[in-house]
Amino acid sequence: PASPPSLSPPVLEYVFDADTDRRRLGQAPRVAFLGRRPSDPEHQFSDTVELPRQHARACVTATFQLQDSIRDKLRPIAVTLAYGIRGAGATRHSRGATLPPLSPVL
């Protein structure tokens, strides 16, 4: 269990991002994720997953479909994953103050 209890269970934030190489070249993505958040661009899928205990596993399914007007059907569609623990950012402390409890790390 985490200490303090407010850190338990940790929440993992993640973002799937498709066709990153192609978009880096200024080209439109060839896919759109289904069931994405309204705030996500069509080539991204983001959500959170709660990890109830250490070494717990969680599976997530993200589905995308090819756009209708795709001409480039031979190059692979790369999907990247970025993730982090929600609220585990660095905070600044004043001099002489005691250190706060440590946050979990990935």
Secondary structure, DSSP 8 states (H G I E B T S, - for coil): --SSGGG-S-EEEEEEEE-HHHHHTT---SEEEET--TTS-TTEEEEEEE--STT-------EEEE-TT----SS---EEEEEEETT-------TT----------
